[in-house]
Amino acid sequence: MEKSEITLKIDRIEAGVYRLVKPRGFRRHGRTLHRFVSGDISQVISFQCGQAYLNMTHMLTVNLGIRVPECFEKSFTPTKKPKKYYREYECNIRSRLGEIDGKDVKTFDLRGDIDSIEAEITRDIETKVLPVFDALDSREAILLHRRDYPRFDMLYSHLIPLEEAMIYGRRGRTEEAKALFEQYYQSVLDEYLKGGKRHLKGHLAGLDSLALRLGLR
């Protein structure tokens, strides 16, 4: 009964958000709301429950993501066949409601007042998420403005120079790609040489292989 009740509540919240974003080009795929902008850049809103084995399925978080294919795949010419939609964990720019305010992740207890939960989530999507999605709706916009929204980039902001190199490489601007790649490589090397971060040795080896594969050296 509890699972059925919780599922119905999530369905209701998702439906409310979908009514808001559908006119903006989003389509629903399970618990994921997804749209393509500039042809192949994904923007994602997804609803995630807590772990069942922890008896936390009544707790809801809202995940956010933007996926630029070459950044995720680390390839100037992605060869994988495009999918109908992508999930939040396949994005290279990621965050969650709550984090985008510079606070803890918002976790909504679905045993509470569902009207207020739905209103809060919908309001956040409308006033805080969609404006950023609209501002980062192309490669050029991401190059120019990604750093303006650090709270939307909580997981991978340290990769920005590397991912910008991927975008420039995709666009055939090899010199800019090389410069940004070397900037990122040097930052990782500096951290490694400070000591105490042995895992960076493998990362540097991976970057060396990537540079050769992409023709950056």
C-alpha positions as CSV (number, residue, x, y, z in Angstrom):
1,M,0.0,0.0,0.0
2,E,2.8,2.4,0.9
3,K,4.6,1.8,-2.3
4,S,1.4,2.3,-4.3
5,E,0.6,5.5,-2.5
6,I,4.1,6.9,-2.9
7,T,4.1,6.0,-6.6
8,L,0.9,7.9,-7.1
9,K,2.3,10.9,-5.4
10,I,5.4,10.9,-7.6
11,D,3.2,10.5,-10.6
12,R,1.3,13.6,-9.6
13,I,4.4,15.7,-9.0
14,E,5.9,14.6,-12.2
15,A,2.7,15.3,-14.2
16,G,2.6,18.8,-12.7
17,V,6.2,19.5,-13.7
18,Y,5.6,18.0,-17.1
19,R,2.6,20.3,-17.8
20,L,5.0,23.2,-17.1
21,V,7.9,22.0,-19.3
22,K,6.1,20.2,-22.2
23,P,5.5,23.4,-24.1
24,R,9.2,24.1,-23.8
25,G,10.1,20.9,-25.7
26,F,10.5,18.4,-22.9
27,R,9.2,14.8,-23.3
28,R,8.6,12.3,-20.6
29,H,10.4,9.0,-20.5
30,G,9.7,7.1,-17.3
31,R,10.9,9.3,-14.4
32,T,13.0,11.4,-16.7
33,L,11.9,14.6,-18.5
34,H,14.2,15.3,-21.4
35,R,14.7,17.7,-24.3
36,F,17.3,18.2,-27.0
37,V,18.5,21.7,-27.7
38,S,20.9,22.7,-30.6
39,G,20.2,19.3,-32.1
40,D,22.0,17.0,-29.8
41,I,22.6,18.7,-26.4
42,S,20.4,17.1,-23.7
43,Q,18.7,18.8,-20.8
44,V,17.3,16.6,-18.1
45,I,15.1,16.7,-15.1
46,S,14.7,13.4,-13.2
47,F,12.9,12.2,-10.1
48,Q,14.6,9.8,-7.8
49,C,13.4,8.0,-4.7
50,G,15.5,6.8,-1.8
51,Q,16.8,3.3,-1.6
52,A,14.3,0.6,-0.8
53,Y,16.7,-1.4,1.4
54,L,17.0,1.7,3.6
55,N,13.2,2.0,3.7
56,M,13.6,5.5,2.1
57,T,11.4,5.2,-0.9
58,H,9.2,7.9,0.5
59,M,12.1,10.4,0.1
60,L,12.3,12.2,-3.3
61,T,15.1,14.2,-4.9
62,V,15.1,16.0,-8.2
63,N,18.2,15.6,-10.4
64,L,19.3,18.0,-13.1
65,G,21.6,17.6,-16.0
66,I,23.0,18.9,-19.3
67,R,24.8,16.6,-21.7
68,V,27.1,17.6,-24.4
69,P,28.0,14.4,-26.4
70,E,31.6,15.1,-27.0
71,C,32.2,16.1,-23.3
72,F,30.6,12.9,-22.0
73,E,32.2,10.6,-24.6
74,K,35.6,12.4,-24.7
75,S,35.6,12.3,-28.5
76,F,35.6,15.1,-31.1
77,T,33.4,13.0,-33.3
78,P,31.1,10.8,-31.2
79,T,30.2,7.7,-33.0
80,K,27.6,6.2,-30.7
81,K,24.2,6.2,-32.2
82,P,22.1,8.9,-30.5
83,K,19.5,7.6,-28.1
84,K,15.9,8.8,-27.8
85,Y,16.8,10.4,-24.5
86,Y,19.5,10.4,-21.9
87,R,19.4,10.0,-18.2
88,E,20.8,12.5,-15.7
89,Y,23.8,10.3,-14.9
90,E,24.8,10.5,-18.6
91,C,25.2,14.2,-18.3
92,N,28.4,16.1,-17.8
93,I,26.8,19.1,-16.1
94,R,24.9,17.9,-13.1
95,S,23.2,19.1,-9.9
96,R,20.0,18.8,-7.8
97,L,17.4,21.0,-6.4
98,G,18.8,22.5,-3.2
99,E,22.3,22.4,-4.4
100,I,21.5,25.0,-7.0
101,D,20.7,27.4,-4.1
102,G,24.1,26.7,-2.5
103,K,22.4,24.6,0.2
104,D,22.0,20.9,0.9
105,V,20.2,18.7,-1.6
106,K,16.4,19.1,-1.1
107,T,14.9,15.8,-0.1
108,F,11.1,15.8,-0.1
109,D,9.3,13.6,2.3
110,L,6.3,12.3,0.3
111,R,4.5,11.4,3.5
112,G,4.0,15.2,4.0
113,D,1.8,17.8,2.4
114,I,1.9,16.8,-1.3
115,D,0.3,20.1,-2.4
116,S,3.2,22.1,-0.9
117,I,5.8,19.7,-2.2
118,E,4.4,19.9,-5.7
119,A,4.2,23.6,-5.6
120,E,7.8,24.0,-4.3
121,I,9.3,21.7,-6.9
122,T,7.3,23.3,-9.8
123,R,8.3,26.7,-8.6
124,D,12.0,25.8,-8.4
125,I,11.9,24.3,-11.9
126,E,10.2,27.3,-13.4
127,T,12.2,30.1,-11.7
128,K,15.6,28.5,-11.1
129,V,16.1,25.6,-13.5
130,L,14.5,26.6,-16.8
131,P,16.2,30.0,-17.0
132,V,19.6,28.3,-16.7
133,F,18.7,25.6,-19.2
134,D,17.7,28.4,-21.6
135,A,21.0,30.2,-20.9
136,L,23.0,27.1,-21.7
137,D,21.2,25.9,-24.8
138,S,24.1,25.7,-27.2
139,R,27.8,25.0,-27.3
140,E,28.6,28.6,-27.7
141,A,26.5,29.5,-24.7
142,I,28.1,26.8,-22.6
143,L,31.5,28.0,-23.5
144,L,30.6,31.6,-22.6
145,H,28.4,31.1,-19.5
146,R,28.9,27.7,-17.9
147,R,31.1,29.3,-15.2
148,D,28.3,31.7,-14.4
149,Y,26.3,28.8,-12.9
150,P,28.7,26.9,-10.6
151,R,25.9,25.5,-8.5
152,F,24.5,23.7,-11.5
153,D,28.0,22.1,-12.0
154,M,28.5,20.5,-8.6
155,L,30.2,17.2,-9.8
156,Y,32.4,18.0,-12.7
157,S,33.3,21.7,-12.6
158,H,37.0,20.7,-12.2
159,L,36.8,19.2,-15.7
160,I,35.6,22.5,-17.4
161,P,38.9,23.1,-19.4
162,L,39.0,19.5,-20.6
163,E,35.3,19.6,-21.6
164,E,35.8,23.0,-23.3
165,A,38.7,21.4,-25.2
166,M,36.3,18.7,-26.4
167,I,33.8,21.3,-27.6
168,Y,36.5,23.3,-29.5
169,G,37.8,20.0,-31.0
170,R,34.3,19.1,-32.1
171,R,34.1,22.4,-33.9
172,G,37.4,22.0,-35.6
173,R,39.2,24.6,-33.6
174,T,42.2,22.4,-32.8
175,E,44.6,25.1,-31.4
176,E,42.1,26.2,-28.8
177,A,41.4,22.5,-27.9
178,K,45.2,21.9,-27.5
179,A,45.6,24.9,-25.2
180,L,42.7,24.0,-23.0
181,F,43.8,20.4,-22.8
182,E,47.3,21.3,-21.7
183,Q,45.9,23.8,-19.2
184,Y,43.9,20.9,-17.6
185,Y,46.7,18.4,-17.9
186,Q,49.1,20.8,-16.1
187,S,46.6,21.4,-13.3
188,V,46.3,17.7,-12.7
189,L,50.1,17.2,-12.9
190,D,50.7,20.0,-10.4
191,E,48.3,18.3,-8.0
192,Y,50.0,15.0,-8.5
193,L,53.5,16.5,-7.9
194,K,52.3,18.0,-4.6
195,G,52.1,14.4,-3.3
196,G,49.4,12.4,-1.5
197,K,47.2,11.9,-4.5
198,R,48.4,8.7,-6.1
199,H,45.2,8.1,-8.0
200,L,46.1,11.0,-10.2
201,K,48.9,9.0,-11.7
202,G,46.3,6.8,-13.5
203,H,44.4,9.9,-14.5
204,L,47.5,11.4,-16.1
205,A,48.1,8.2,-18.0
206,G,44.5,8.3,-19.3
207,L,45.0,11.9,-20.4
208,D,48.2,10.9,-22.2
209,S,46.2,8.2,-24.1
210,L,43.4,10.6,-24.8
211,A,45.7,13.3,-26.2
212,L,47.2,10.7,-28.6
213,R,43.8,9.5,-29.7
214,L,42.5,13.0,-30.3
215,G,45.7,14.2,-32.0
216,L,46.3,16.9,-29.4
217,R,50.0,16.1,-29.2
